[in-house]
Amino acid sequence: IATAVLNPNKIQRTLIMCPPHLCQKWIREIKETVADAIVVNLNEKNVISQLLKLREVHRAKVKPNKPEFYVIGRERAKQRYAWKPAYAIRKTIAGKTPEGKLLVSSYYVCPDCGRQLQAPDGTPLTLKLVSKKQYFCPHYVRKRNGKPCGAAYFEADRNRRRHAEPAMFIKKYLKGFFDLIVFDEVHELKAGNTNQGNAMGTLCSAAKKVLCLTGTLMGGYAEDLFYLLYRIDPPKLSKDFSYHSVQQWTAAYGVVEKVHIERDVEDKTYGRGTVRTSRTKRKPGISPEVLAKYLLDKTVFIRLSDISNELPEYDEIIITQPMNKKLKKAYENFENELKEAVKKALAKGSKHLLAAYLQALLAYPDYCREPLEVVDKETDEIIACAPGLDIPLTNKEKQLLQILEEERKQNRNCLIYCSFTNKYDVPQLLHDVIKKHGYYCFVLRSNVSTEKREKWIEEKIKASCGKHVVMICNSELVKTGLDLVEFPTIIFYQTGYSIFTLRQAARRSFRIGQDKNVKVYYLLYEDSMQEKAMKLIASKLETSLAVEGELCDKGLAALSESGDSLIVEMAKALVDGIQETQEVYVKWKNFKKAELEKDLLLTNRTLKFQPPQKKGEVTFEQVGNKVIWLEVLQTKSKKKSISRIKITDKEKLKQIMKDLGQKHFQMLLPLI
């Protein structure tokens, strides 16, 4: 935004469409960044009234003398008037009762042509069906020269929301009014036929320039990029694809698996025969050609370390705990029962119950005080069950309390992530345990609206009156937008199996403005599905670096790697076991090494400054914000002594130079 304001060809009016909980943050940061900026909040109920005023300004061709910014939430941008069924009621005489009274029956008809409500395929429509979906009358009438009636079976509901869709209003009446439209967290608008996605496409056609922001470019599938690219640059994609040809795009640039099944049958009339069936399904992976053809000319990959050299250290620590004997025995029995069910499901090619199976295995060690059953909803059959155990404190809870105590001594607030918050209410369980041990603790729930979460957290922290604060929540609630710099310690009590959620949530406190070193703990049980999930996540994270523009040693081939979804791979790991012998620590270390190598390639900087009490200039290579090792060479009476010194910032380097009287440094690569 600052660059846009300082540009000689000034961008005078900017519209920002973002998740609703980020509207106030955008407004606050624009006011802090751009002096004398006019910031208007369009994320209000009177949005159409405000847009009508802008329409008059647009008609008068009034140019602003200060930068203007307009912020609207994506939910507000897509909302339009509510609708209700439109129909007439026709009554007919159906007969008489034995007493001679007339029997009257009624049915619903088109309000225009008067014929019975009907779907395009000729099926009669009930009032319940018409209330769920918008239909048009398919009946042919003489007045329209053989054309369908076409009357709508719906109308605006004056008793509910009564304004037009803001995105469509901007396209219709404010086209060209905004010089730039910014879409924040654009990856959440990737779907094809959704209101939010359609609102994005509508706004793109009304702006002079478009800027899309995301920390997660794609979710692994080729189609994740199709609609985003089509809305941003329709002329380029329309040369090869139509808007509805996503399957053609996937076939050209994605990974598609075709399964052909042949089986012999004996029930042919004159003998045996073969029945052939085929099934096509999409798989993760994307062709490297997409990068060169559609992305590189319009994409900039930026890391946090590219825009800030003064961030503190960031450290991730994995801690595995053994289960106690009682829990281990119950878990193994539960796992064996589920393993048989998963085997049968995979053999049949069924995946609809895999998530339920795996969630139960991931959740039970942390929710073992309550009995747990896995039920097939289609047949109501109990697949597996686990008993409730009488355990005062599990080993994982003891480890959590130990970490909290260490962090409290250093006055570092803690944020705890739990994946299971509904059926298995782990946050409430942890809240009771933590509060019992004398900590100030609260739980952020989904019933706190997205717009109010940031303020709600601030009020809770203020209410602590300076005490050590512990917050528990689902990582999905805070994975985007919120800067939780008040919590330098993050603890993943549960990780789930979403790669992107894990990576986004882990960096919530590692933001510009953080002045403390950031620690991220991952707590796992040994020999459990939690450990298997973490190994699979670690093995896939290297590929996710390539998706985000950071090519690993596999190069562009990493983009086209295919595999099953993580849920299916976890199911296979449960049945067959993970073949690799590497510990989860080693898997995670390999990923961190790959991530560091990207920093070496992308974020090298040279900082020059005068050494204290010395003449001349010293050059110091800083690699992103990472801790690095330098070899300091000192000459003493024709002898060289070599000492290793851990450097994290240039102030420490100045002090070391002052103490040693040394101004020449030799750097050895690789640094780690």
C-alpha positions, 0 to 999 in steps of 0.5 A: 500500500505504501508503494502504491501511494509513493508511485509516480502514477498514484493509485488514488482509490483502493478497495480491499476485500478480506476475511471479515475478522481482518477488516479492522486490522486492515483499517488500523494498519492503513492509518498507521502506514499512510499519513492523511489517508481516508479509510472507509469501512464498507463492512457495515449493514448500510453498505449500499447507502455508502456505495450510493454516495460513491456513485454520485461522486463517480458520476461527478468525476471528482478526483480525490486529493488524498489516498482513499481506501475502502475495506469490505469483508468477503461475506458482506461483498457477496450478500444480496437480498433474501428470496422466498418462493413465489407461487399462486394457489389454485383450488379445485373440487375433488368430490363430495363427502357422504354427507354431501359436502364438497371436497376442495383440494389445492395445489401450487401453480406458476404465478404467471401462466397458472400451470402447476409448478414443475421442474425442467425435467417435468417432475412436479415440485412441492413447496419444500423443493421450491423453498430450497432452490430457485426454479423457472417455469418450463411450461410452453405457452401460446402467448410467447410463440412457443417459448417457455413461460420462464417466470421465476418461482421466487421473489425478493423477501421484503421481511429480510435483507433487502439490499443488492449484492455489493460486488454486483453494485460496484460492477454495475455503477462503479466500474473504473472508480477503484484504481486497485482492488486487493483480495486478501487470503485469495486461496479461500476464493478458489472454488468455482461456483460459490458466492464468494468466488463469484463476488471476486470475479465480479469485482475483478471486472470492475477494477483497473488493477488487481492484487491477490495476497495469500500465504498458501498459493494452492492446496495441492490440486491443479484445479485450485488455481484454475478459477483464480487464474480465470478471474484474474486473467480471463483473456489468457485462459480463455484461449485454451479453456472455457470457464466451465472446463475445469476437468479439461484443465485438470487433464492437461496440467493436473494428475488424474488417475484412471482405474479400469475394472474388468470382471467376468459374468456368467449371467449372459444369455448365451454364455459368459462375458466381461463387464468393463467399468472405469473410474476417474479421480483427481490426485494431488500434483500440478504440471511445472508448465503452469508456473512458466505459462501462467504464474511467473509473469504475474507472481511475486514470492515474498518471505517474512525474512525478505521484509524484516531482518530484525525478527527474533529466533524461531525454534520448533521442538518435537516432544514425544511421550510414551503412554502409560501402561493402562492407556497403551493397552486400551489404545492398542486394542482400539487400534487393532479393531479400527485397523480391520475396519480400515482394511475392509474400507480400503479393499472396497475403495470406500473412503467416506468413513476413513476420516472418522476412523482416523479422528478417533485414533488421533483423539482417544489418547487425549480424551481417554477419560471418556468411552469412545465409539466409532459408528457407521452412520449408514448401518448404525453398526459399532465398528470399534469402541474404547473404554473410559480410563481413570487416569489423574494426569496423562504423560502428555498433560504432565509434559504440557504442565512442565512446559507451562511452568518453564514459560511462566518463569520467563513471563512468556504467554502460551497458546495451545492448539487443539484439533478436536473441539466439538465431539471430543472437547479436548480444550475444555478438558485442558482448561480444567486441568490447567486452571486447577494448577493455578494458571490464568487460562481461557478458551477461544470458541467458534461462537466468538464472531470472526470480526470480534476475535482480535478485540476479544483476545485483547480484552482477555489478556487485559483481564489477567492484570499482568499474570501469565496467560494461557489461551486454548483454541482450535488452530482453524480459528486463528490460522489467518490474519491474526497477529498473536505476538502476545504469545511467543510460545505455541504448543500444538497439543494436537496437530490434526492432518492439515499441512497448510493449517499447521504451517499457518498456525505455527507462525501466528506469533512470529510476526513483525513486531515480535520482540521475543524468541518464538518457540513452537512445541509439538506434543506427540505420543510414541507409537501412535497415529499422532506420530504417524501423522506427523511423519507424513506431514513432515515428508510432504512439507518439502513439496509444499515449499515448491508449491509456494515458490521455494524449489527444493533439490527436487526442482520443478519435479516436486510440483508434479509429485502425486499421491493420495490425500493425507487421510488416505495415506494415514489410513495406509500407514495404519494398515501397512505401517510407515516403511521408513525407519526414520524417527519423527525428529529426523523427518522434521530436521530434514524439512527444516534443513530444506527450508533453511537452504531456501533462505540461503538462496533467497534471503542473503543480505550484506549489512555494512557498519563501522566497528566500534573504536576501529577504522574501516568497514566490516561486512557481515552476511546475515542469512534471513533471520536465522541463527548462524555460525561464524569462524572468528580468526585471531592472530596472536604472535604468529599463531592463529586461534579459531573460535566459534561464536553464535551470532543472532544480530549485528549488535552482538557482533559489534560487541564481539568485535569490540571485545576481540578487536577483530574486524575480519570474519570468515564465513563457512558454508553451509552454515548449519 
